[in-house]
Amino acid sequence: MNDQINRRNFLHNISLAAAAAALSPNMSHADPTSLEQDRFDAVIIGGSFAGLSAAMSLGRARRKVLVLDSGRPCNHMVKAAHNLIMHDGAPPQQMRADAQEQLVAYPTITSVSATATRIEGADGSFTVHSSVGTHATRKILLSTGVRDLPLPIRGFTECWGISVLHCPFCHGYEVLNQPLAVLADGALGLEFARTIRNWSRDLTLLTNGPTTLEPEQQKELVDRGIRIEQRAIAEFVHHNGQVSHVAFKGNAAIAMSALFARPPFALPEELLSSLSCTLSESGHIHVDHMQRTSVAGVFAAGDVSSPIRSLAFAIAAGNLAGGSITQSLVSQWQ
């Protein structure tokens, strides 16, 4: 029993050390040359929560899976994840390492540190080009996440994911009743300010210039104690990513503990250009109720296919995608 515990602790520590080094621990230390000779049931592009969840579903269905993991998920700077039952407050890097350790038990799953660059072929006979070679596969799952595009305001990038936040359901409780701000305008600003007021009544809407809100919308916010600040922002004053003030052009400033924003994002354009997947109105890859894209044999899950950015949703979508891919293979007698 002690030997089993020591072995488990050893494997766990190895996984954590690799995650801390921003590497992607391999579930199977495969030779890239052998990967080019293999034919996979599914290649999963992106090895974070959606991708790993799908890999487990497929591995348990005895499907041969390759996970291509660039090792840099979009939440790489986040210290603690929340709103995930049984894991509230856990570091995302540790959870990824734990998931990768569990997937070692499934011999049909292989993961490599690699970036996919291009996809060719059609349903049942795809070729994925990556930084370590080419990989033949029947099906593809896109779970790359999205790339957030920083706003051109000094300090924004350094604070993003630390004190400039995207999701109040993930991080709002940790700044409960503290001075907060929302960076937005128009319909988004109105909706976002209404939402964040649930966590703090000390709230300012930053429009970063003259607002586009209608007079009655402005009155609605002001009547509920939400300040509207229209001055142009010069800088987010911070210490190691923790914002303390928003400085405006003209030397004025207001103190705050956190700020919520929804900056623009980018999809993996190089991959999508070779697939021509249909996009949704929100700018994500459009999927149906089974995580299928508009391209036969190509599935998508996680942030790349949904504006709901939560670990719980990504895990669920990945699990569904894994089952959907399996059912697709079964229906084609593969």
Backbone hydrogen bonds in HBPLUS format (Angstrom, degrees):
<---DONOR---> <-ACCEPTOR-->    atom                        ^
c    i                          cat <-CA-CA->   ^        H-A-AA   ^      H-
h    n   atom  resd res      DA  || num        DHA   H-A  angle D-A-AA Bond
n    s   type  num  typ     dist DA aas  dist angle  dist       angle   num
A0005-ILE N   A0001-MET O   2.97 MM   4  6.30 157.1  2.03 151.8 158.0     1
A0006-ASN N   A0002-ASN O   2.85 MM   4  6.05 162.5  1.88 151.2 155.9     2
A0007-ARG N   A0003-ASP O   2.94 MM   4  6.08 154.9  2.00 143.0 150.2     3
A0008-ARG N   A0004-GLN O   2.94 MM   4  6.14 157.8  1.99 146.4 152.5     4
A0009-ASN N   A0005-ILE O   2.88 MM   4  6.14 163.1  1.91 152.7 157.1     5
A0010-PHE N   A0006-ASN O   2.85 MM   4  6.02 152.9  1.93 144.7 152.6     6
A0011-LEU N   A0007-ARG O   2.93 MM   4  6.21 166.1  1.95 154.6 156.9     7
A0012-HIS N   A0008-ARG O   2.89 MM   4  6.07 157.1  1.94 148.3 155.6     8
A0013-ASN N   A0009-ASN O   2.88 MM   4  6.06 160.2  1.92 148.9 153.5     9
A0014-ILE N   A0010-PHE O   2.97 MM   4  6.20 155.2  2.03 149.3 156.3    10
A0015-SER N   A0011-LEU O   3.03 MM   4  6.26 157.4  2.08 147.1 152.6    11
A0016-LEU N   A0012-HIS O   3.00 MM   4  6.29 158.7  2.04 149.9 155.6    12
A0017-ALA N   A0013-ASN O   2.93 MM   4  6.07 159.1  1.98 147.9 153.5    13
A0018-ALA N   A0014-ILE O   3.08 MM   4  6.29 156.6  2.14 146.1 152.0    14
A0019-ALA N   A0015-SER O   2.98 MM   4  6.23 157.4  2.04 147.7 154.1    15
A0020-ALA N   A0016-LEU O   2.88 MM   4  6.08 159.9  1.93 151.2 156.6    16
A0021-ALA N   A0017-ALA O   3.14 MM   4  6.31 135.9  2.34 136.4 147.4    17
A0021-ALA N   A0018-ALA O   3.18 MM   3  5.11 129.2  2.45  92.4 105.8    18
A0023-LEU N   A0018-ALA O   3.05 MM   5  5.42 164.9  2.07 159.9 156.7    19
A0022-ALA N   A0019-ALA O   2.89 MM   3  5.05 155.7  1.95 111.9 115.4    20
A0030-ALA N   A0028-SER O   2.75 MM   2  5.49 129.7  2.00 112.7  96.4    21
A0034-SER N   A0031-ASP O   2.87 MM   3  5.34 122.8  2.20 112.6 126.6    22
A0035-LEU N   A0031-ASP O   3.18 MM   4  6.57 147.6  2.29 150.2 159.9    23
A0036-GLU N   A0033-THR O   3.22 MM   3  5.41 132.8  2.46  98.3 109.8    24
A0037-GLN N   A0034-SER O   3.01 MM   3  5.15 141.2  2.17 100.2 111.7    25
A0038-ASP N   A0034-SER O   3.14 MM   4  6.41 127.2  2.44 143.2 157.1    26
A0040-PHE N   A0136-ALA O   2.86 MM  96  6.18 172.7  1.86 147.0 146.7    27
A0138-ARG N   A0040-PHE O   2.97 MM  98  6.49 142.8  2.12 146.5 156.7    28
A0041-ASP N   A0064-LYS O   2.83 MM  23  5.20 144.3  1.96 136.7 148.6    29
A0139-LYS N   A0041-ASP O   3.01 MM  98  6.07 138.7  2.18 128.9 141.5    30
A0042-ALA N   A0064-LYS O   3.30 MM  22  6.73 153.1  2.38 156.4 159.0    31
A0066-LEU N   A0042-ALA O   3.08 MM  24  6.55 155.2  2.14 153.7 161.2    32
A0043-VAL N   A0139-LYS O   3.09 MM  96  6.54 152.3  2.16 145.1 149.3    33
A0141-LEU N   A0043-VAL O   3.02 MM  98  6.34 161.7  2.05 152.3 152.7    34
A0044-ILE N   A0066-LEU O   2.73 MM  22  6.07 163.7  1.76 161.3 167.1    35
A0068-LEU N   A0044-ILE O   2.84 MM  24  6.15 168.0  1.86 170.8 174.0    36
A0045-ILE N   A0141-LEU O   2.87 MM  96  6.13 173.4  1.87 178.1 176.1    37
A0143-SER N   A0045-ILE O   2.86 MM  98  5.68 160.3  1.90 150.2 151.9    38
A0046-GLY N   A0068-LEU O   2.87 MM  22  5.78 151.3  1.96 150.9 160.5    39
A0052-LEU N   A0048-SER O   2.83 MM   4  5.87 168.3  1.85 166.1 169.5    40
A0053-SER N   A0049-PHE O   3.04 MM   4  5.98 154.2  2.10 139.8 147.2    41
A0054-ALA N   A0050-ALA O   3.01 MM   4  6.22 159.3  2.05 148.9 154.2    42
A0055-ALA N   A0051-GLY O   2.92 MM   4  6.14 151.8  2.00 143.4 151.9    43
A0056-MET N   A0052-LEU O   3.04 MM   4  6.30 155.2  2.11 147.3 152.1    44
A0057-SER N   A0053-SER O   3.19 MM   4  6.48 163.2  2.22 147.9 152.1    45
A0058-LEU N   A0054-ALA O   2.94 MM   4  6.18 162.7  1.97 154.4 159.0    46
A0059-GLY N   A0055-ALA O   2.74 MM   4  5.85 158.2  1.79 149.8 156.9    47
A0060-ARG N   A0056-MET O   2.93 MM   4  6.03 159.2  1.97 150.9 155.4    48
A0061-ALA N   A0058-LEU O   3.00 MM   3  4.95 134.3  2.22  94.3 107.9    49
A0063-ARG N   A0058-LEU O   3.02 MM   5  5.36 161.2  2.05 148.3 148.6    50
A0062-ARG N   A0059-GLY O   2.99 MM   3  5.05 153.8  2.06 108.4 110.9    51
A0065-VAL N   A0108-THR O   2.92 MM  43  6.16 163.1  1.94 150.2 155.3    52
A0110-THR N   A0065-VAL O   2.93 MM  45  6.17 155.3  1.99 148.3 156.3    53
A0067-VAL N   A0110-THR O   2.73 MM  43  6.17 158.5  1.78 155.6 163.2    54
A0112-VAL N   A0067-VAL O   2.98 MM  45  6.40 159.7  2.03 174.5 178.8    55
A0069-ASP N   A0112-VAL O   3.01 MM  43  6.17 178.6  2.01 170.8 170.7    56
A0114-ALA N   A0069-ASP O   3.04 MM  45  5.46 138.6  2.22 111.7 122.8    57
A0076-HIS N   A0073-PRO O   3.14 MM   3  5.33 143.2  2.28 123.7 120.0    58
A0078-VAL N   A0075-ASN O   3.05 MM   3  5.44 159.5  2.10 115.4 121.8    59
A0081-ALA N   A0090-ALA O   2.78 MM   9  5.53 168.7  1.79 146.8 148.9    60
A0089-GLY N   A0081-ALA O   2.59 MM   8  5.11 149.8  1.68 159.8 170.4    61
A0087-HIS N   A0084-LEU O   2.94 MM   3  5.53 157.3  1.99 138.2 144.0    62
A0090-ALA N   A0087-HIS O   3.02 MM   3  5.45 165.3  2.04 138.3 137.3    63
A0094-GLN N   A0091-PRO O   3.07 MM   3  5.36 122.1  2.41 105.0 118.7    64
A0095-MET N   A0091-PRO O   3.12 MM   4  6.49 157.2  2.17 153.2 160.1    65
A0096-ARG N   A0092-PRO O   2.91 MM   4  6.17 155.9  1.97 152.8 158.9    66
A0097-ALA N   A0093-GLN O   3.02 MM   4  6.23 156.9  2.07 143.2 149.6    67
A0098-ASP N   A0094-GLN O   2.85 MM   4  6.12 155.3  1.91 149.7 156.5    68
A0099-ALA N   A0095-MET O   2.94 MM   4  6.15 156.5  2.00 145.7 151.8    69
A0100-GLN N   A0096-ARG O   2.93 MM   4  6.18 159.3  1.97 150.4 155.9    70
A0101-GLU N   A0097-ALA O   2.97 MM   4  6.18 149.7  2.06 144.2 152.5    71
A0102-GLN N   A0098-ASP O   3.03 MM   4  6.32 152.7  2.10 146.9 153.7    72
A0103-LEU N   A0099-ALA O   3.06 MM   4  6.33 146.4  2.18 145.7 154.8    73
A0104-VAL N   A0101-GLU O   3.26 MM   3  5.47 150.9  2.35 101.5 109.9    74
A0105-ALA N   A0102-GLN O   3.27 MM   3  6.02 160.2  2.31 116.2 120.5    75
A0106-TYR N   A0103-LEU O   3.04 MM   3  5.60 166.2  2.06 117.1 121.5    76
A0109-ILE N   A0106-TYR O   3.12 MM   3  5.86 169.7  2.13 127.5 129.6    77
A0131-SER N   A0115-THR O   2.93 MM  16  5.42 134.9  2.14 134.3 148.0    78
A0117-THR N   A0129-HIS O   2.75 MM  12  5.62 174.0  1.75 150.5 152.3    79
A0118-ARG N   A0129-HIS O   3.38 MM  11  5.08 160.8  2.42 131.1 131.7    80
A0129-HIS N   A0118-ARG O   2.79 MM  11  5.08 173.7  1.80 158.0 159.7    81
A0120-GLU N   A0127-THR O   2.86 MM   7  5.11 160.8  1.89 149.6 156.0    82
A0127-THR N   A0120-GLU O   2.89 MM   7  5.11 156.9  1.94 136.0 137.9    83
A0125-SER N   A0122-ALA O   2.77 MM   3  5.45 161.9  1.80 147.1 152.2    84
A0124-GLY N   A0138-ARG O   3.01 MM  14  3.89 154.6  2.08 144.6 136.4    85
A0126-PHE N   A0137-THR O   2.80 MM  11  5.22 158.3  1.85 179.4 171.8    86
A0137-THR N   A0126-PHE O   3.00 MM  11  5.22 160.4  2.04 140.0 142.4    87
A0128-VAL N   A0135-HIS O   2.84 MM   7  5.07 167.5  1.86 145.5 148.5    88
A0135-HIS N   A0128-VAL O   2.83 MM   7  5.07 144.4  1.96 137.7 149.4    89
A0130-SER N   A0133-GLY O   2.71 MM   3  5.25 165.2  1.73 173.5 174.5    90
A0133-GLY N   A0130-SER O   3.24 MM   3  5.25 167.6  2.25 105.1 108.9    91
A0140-ILE N   A0297-GLY O   3.02 MM 157  6.38 157.7  2.07 163.7 167.0    92
A0299-PHE N   A0140-ILE O   2.78 MM 159  6.07 163.1  1.81 155.6 161.5    93
A0142-LEU N   A0299-PHE O   2.75 MM 157  6.12 164.3  1.78 143.5 146.5    94
A0301-ALA N   A0142-LEU O   3.03 MM 159  6.46 152.6  2.11 159.0 160.3    95
A0147-ARG N   A0266-ALA O   2.92 MM 119  5.05 169.2  1.93 151.3 154.6    96
A0266-ALA N   A0147-ARG O   2.80 MM 119  5.05 146.3  1.91 133.7 145.1    97
A0149-LEU N   A0264-PRO O   2.87 MM 115  5.49 171.1  1.87 151.7 149.1    98
A0153-ILE N   A0151-LEU O   2.75 MM   2  5.59 141.2  1.90 105.8  94.4    99
A0156-PHE N   A0153-ILE O   3.04 MM   3  5.66 165.6  2.06 140.7 143.3   100
A0236-PHE N   A0154-ARG O   2.84 MM  82  6.18 160.9  1.87 159.3 165.3   101
A0159-CYS N   A0155-GLY O   3.13 MM   4  6.21 142.6  2.28 145.3 154.3   102
A0159-CYS N   A0156-PHE O   3.16 MM   3  5.31 129.0  2.43  99.7 112.9   103
A0160-TRP N   A0156-PHE O   2.94 MM   4  5.94 126.5  2.24 148.7 163.5   104
A0160-TRP N   A0157-THR O   3.34 MM   3  5.19 142.2  2.49  94.9 105.1   105
A0162-ILE N   A0159-CYS O   2.96 MM   3  5.32 160.9  2.00 131.5 135.0   106
A0163-SER N   A0159-CYS O   2.99 MM   4  5.41 160.1  2.03 146.6 153.0   107
A0164-VAL N   A0159-CYS O   2.97 MM   5  5.31 160.5  2.01 136.0 130.1   108
A0161-GLY N   A0164-VAL O   2.83 MM   3  5.76 158.1  1.88 165.2 158.4   109
A0259-LEU N   A0163-SER O   2.93 MM  96  6.35 159.7  1.97 161.5 166.3   110
A0165-LEU N   A0259-LEU O   2.71 MM  94  6.11 155.4  1.77 160.2 165.1   111
A0261-ALA N   A0165-LEU O   2.82 MM  96  6.06 159.7  1.86 165.8 171.0   112
A0170-CYS N   A0167-CYS O   3.25 MM   3  5.37 136.5  2.45  98.9 109.9   113
A0171-HIS N   A0167-CYS O   3.09 MM   4  6.28 148.2  2.19 146.3 155.6   114
A0172-GLY N   A0168-PRO O   2.59 MM   4  4.16 144.4  1.71 121.4 127.3   115
A0175-VAL N   A0172-GLY O   3.12 MM   3  5.55 158.6  2.17 112.2 118.7   116
A0176-LEU N   A0173-TYR O   3.32 MM   3  4.96 154.7  2.39 108.4 105.3   117
A0178-GLN N   A0175-VAL O   3.19 MM   3  5.60 155.8  2.25 137.1 133.2   118
A0177-ASN N   A0199-TRP O   2.91 MM  22  6.11 169.3  1.92 150.6 154.0   119
A0257-SER N   A0179-PRO O   2.79 MM  78  5.69 170.4  1.80 164.0 162.9   120
A0180-LEU N   A0202-ASP O   2.91 MM  22  6.27 165.2  1.93 170.6 172.8   121
A0204-THR N   A0180-LEU O   3.11 MM  24  6.52 142.8  2.26 134.7 145.5   122
A0181-ALA N   A0258-ALA O   3.20 MM  77  6.65 133.9  2.43 138.7 150.9   123
A0260-PHE N   A0181-ALA O   2.85 MM  79  6.29 159.5  1.90 150.1 154.4   124
A0182-VAL N   A0204-THR O   2.87 MM  22  6.34 149.5  1.96 157.3 164.0   125
A0206-LEU N   A0182-VAL O   2.68 MM  24  5.83 169.4  1.69 167.1 170.8   126
A0183-LEU N   A0260-PHE O   2.90 MM  77  6.21 167.6  1.91 169.8 171.5   127
A0184-ALA N   A0206-LEU O   3.07 MM  22  6.25 142.8  2.21 150.1 161.5   128
A0189-GLY N   A0185-ASP O   3.01 MM   4  4.08 160.5  2.05 107.4 107.2   129
A0190-LEU N   A0186-GLY O   3.00 MM   4  6.30 158.7  2.04 155.6 161.5   130
A0191-GLU N   A0187-ALA O   3.01 MM   4  6.20 171.2  2.02 152.5 154.6   131
A0192-PHE N   A0188-LEU O   2.80 MM   4  5.83 165.2  1.82 154.9 159.9   132
A0193-ALA N   A0189-GLY O   2.93 MM   4  5.87 162.6  1.96 144.2 149.4   133
A0194-ARG N   A0190-LEU O   3.08 MM   4  6.21 161.4  2.12 146.2 151.5   134
A0195-THR N   A0191-GLU O   3.09 MM   4  6.31 152.7  2.16 142.6 149.9   135
A0196-ILE N   A0192-PHE O   2.92 MM   4  6.19 169.6  1.93 160.7 161.9   136
A0197-ARG N   A0193-ALA O   3.08 MM   4  6.10 147.2  2.19 147.4 154.8   137
A0198-ASN N   A0195-THR O   3.12 MM   3  5.82 158.6  2.17 116.3 122.4   138
A0199-TRP N   A0196-ILE O   2.85 MM   3  5.54 159.2  1.89 121.4 127.4   139
A0200-SER N   A0196-ILE O   3.30 MM   4  6.71 145.2  2.43 145.7 155.6   140
A0227-ARG N   A0203-LEU O   3.12 MM  24  6.47 157.2  2.18 157.9 152.5   141
A0205-LEU N   A0227-ARG O   2.70 MM  22  6.01 171.6  1.70 162.8 163.8   142
A0229-GLU N   A0205-LEU O   2.82 MM  24  5.98 171.4  1.82 161.0 163.9   143
A0207-THR N   A0229-GLU O   3.03 MM  22  6.30 167.8  2.04 158.7 162.2   144
A0209-GLY N   A0230-GLN O   2.95 MM  21  4.79 119.7  2.32 107.4 124.1   145
A0217-GLN N   A0214-GLU O   2.91 MM   3  5.16 124.6  2.23 105.4 120.6   146
A0218-GLN N   A0214-GLU O   2.95 MM   4  6.30 157.8  2.00 159.9 167.0   147
A0219-LYS N   A0215-PRO O   2.96 MM   4  6.18 157.8  2.01 147.1 153.3   148
A0220-GLU N   A0216-GLU O   3.01 MM   4  6.17 149.7  2.10 136.3 144.1   149
A0221-LEU N   A0217-GLN O   3.19 MM   4  6.50 159.0  2.23 149.7 153.2   150
A0222-VAL N   A0218-GLN O   2.96 MM   4  6.19 173.3  1.96 158.1 160.1   151
A0223-ASP N   A0219-LYS O   2.81 MM   4  5.83 160.8  1.85 150.8 156.3   152
A0224-ARG N   A0221-LEU O   3.00 MM   3  5.23 139.7  2.17 102.1 114.0   153
A0226-ILE N   A0221-LEU O   2.99 MM   5  5.18 161.4  2.03 145.7 139.9   154
A0225-GLY N   A0222-VAL O   2.96 MM   3  5.05 158.3  2.00 113.6 114.0   155
A0249-LYS N   A0232-ALA O   3.01 MM  17  5.90 163.0  2.04 153.5 157.3   156
A0234-ALA N   A0247-ALA O   2.76 MM  13  5.56 160.9  1.80 142.6 147.5   157
A0235-GLU N   A0247-ALA O   3.13 MM  12  5.16 157.2  2.18 142.5 141.6   158
A0247-ALA N   A0235-GLU O   2.86 MM  12  5.16 162.6  1.89 159.6 162.8   159
A0237-VAL N   A0245-HIS O   2.88 MM   8  5.09 144.0  2.01 144.6 153.2   160
A0244-SER N   A0237-VAL O   2.77 MM   7  5.79 164.8  1.79 159.6 157.8   161
A0245-HIS N   A0237-VAL O   3.38 MM   8  5.09 166.2  2.40 132.3 135.0   162
A0239-HIS N   A0242-GLN O   3.02 MM   3  5.19 149.2  2.11 125.2 131.9   163
A0242-GLN N   A0239-HIS O   3.05 MM   3  5.19 167.5  2.07 113.0 116.0   164
A0256-MET N   A0244-SER O   3.02 MM  12  5.49 157.7  2.07 127.1 130.8   165
A0246-VAL N   A0254-ILE O   2.86 MM   8  5.48 156.7  1.91 156.8 163.9   166
A0254-ILE N   A0246-VAL O   3.08 MM   8  5.48 149.1  2.18 140.3 148.7   167
A0248-PHE N   A0252-ALA O   2.75 MM   4  5.32 175.4  1.75 156.2 157.9   168
A0251-ASN N   A0248-PHE O   3.14 MM   3  5.84 129.4  2.41 146.3 143.4   169
A0269-GLU N   A0267-LEU O   2.71 MM   2  5.47 118.8  2.08 119.1 101.3   170
A0271-LEU N   A0268-PRO O   3.13 MM   3  5.68 123.3  2.47 112.7 125.0   171
A0272-LEU N   A0268-PRO O   3.08 MM   4  6.31 168.5  2.10 156.9 160.6   172
A0273-SER N   A0269-GLU O   2.84 MM   4  5.87 150.3  1.93 151.0 157.5   173
A0274-SER N   A0271-LEU O   3.13 MM   3  5.57 144.3  2.26 106.7 116.3   174
A0275-LEU N   A0272-LEU O   2.99 MM   3  4.99 154.5  2.06 102.3 110.5   175
A0276-SER N   A0272-LEU O   2.80 MM   4  5.72 165.7  1.82 166.0 164.7   176
A0286-HIS N   A0278-THR O   2.91 MM   8  5.72 166.4  1.93 143.8 146.3   177
A0280-SER N   A0284-HIS O   2.69 MM   4  5.36 158.8  1.74 154.3 161.9   178
A0283-GLY N   A0280-SER O   2.97 MM   3  5.25 160.2  2.01 109.8 116.1   179
A0285-ILE N   A0304-VAL O   2.98 MM  19  6.19 169.7  1.99 157.0 153.9   180
A0288-ASP N   A0292-ARG O   2.97 MM   4  5.43 142.9  2.11 137.7 148.1   181
A0291-GLN N   A0288-ASP O   3.09 MM   3  5.29 157.7  2.14 120.9 118.5   182
A0300-ALA N   A0291-GLN O   3.04 MM   9  5.68 155.4  2.10 152.0 159.6   183
A0293-THR N   A0298-VAL O   3.03 MM   5  5.85 168.4  2.05 152.2 152.6   184
A0298-VAL N   A0295-VAL O   3.05 MM   3  5.59 158.8  2.10 142.2 142.1   185
A0305-SER N   A0302-GLY O   2.99 MM   3  5.78 161.6  2.03 123.9 129.4   186
A0314-ALA N   A0310-SER O   2.98 MM   4  6.23 160.5  2.02 149.8 155.6   187
A0315-ILE N   A0311-LEU O   2.86 MM   4  6.03 165.0  1.89 156.2 159.4   188
A0316-ALA N   A0312-ALA O   3.03 MM   4  6.21 162.8  2.06 145.4 150.4   189
A0317-ALA N   A0313-PHE O   2.83 MM   4  5.99 163.3  1.86 152.5 157.4   190
A0318-GLY N   A0314-ALA O   2.88 MM   4  6.01 155.2  1.95 146.2 153.2   191
A0319-ASN N   A0315-ILE O   2.96 MM   4  6.16 158.4  2.01 148.8 154.4   192
A0320-LEU N   A0316-ALA O   2.96 MM   4  6.20 158.8  2.00 149.8 155.5   193
A0321-ALA N   A0317-ALA O   2.85 MM   4  6.04 156.1  1.90 145.1 152.3   194
A0322-GLY N   A0318-GLY O   2.90 MM   4  6.15 157.0  1.96 149.9 155.5   195
A0323-GLY N   A0319-ASN O   3.14 MM   4  6.43 159.1  2.19 145.9 150.8   196
A0324-SER N   A0320-LEU O   2.82 MM   4  6.04 154.0  1.89 150.0 158.3   197
A0325-ILE N   A0321-ALA O   2.83 MM   4  6.02 158.9  1.87 153.3 157.9   198
A0326-THR N   A0322-GLY O   3.05 MM   4  6.23 160.3  2.09 143.5 149.2   199
A0327-GLN N   A0323-GLY O   2.93 MM   4  6.16 162.4  1.96 148.8 153.2   200
A0328-SER N   A0324-SER O   2.93 MM   4  6.13 149.6  2.02 142.7 151.3   201
A0329-LEU N   A0325-ILE O   2.95 MM   4  6.27 154.9  2.02 151.5 157.6   202
A0330-VAL N   A0326-THR O   2.93 MM   4  6.19 160.7  1.96 153.7 159.3   203
A0331-SER N   A0327-GLN O   2.92 MM   4  6.08 159.5  1.96 147.8 152.9   204
A0332-GLN N   A0329-LEU O   3.15 MM   3  5.22 136.6  2.35  97.1 109.2   205
A0334-GLN N   A0329-LEU O   2.84 MM   5  5.03 168.7  1.85 149.9 149.1   206
A0333-TRP N   A0330-VAL O   2.95 MM   3  4.93 161.0  1.99 110.1 112.5   207
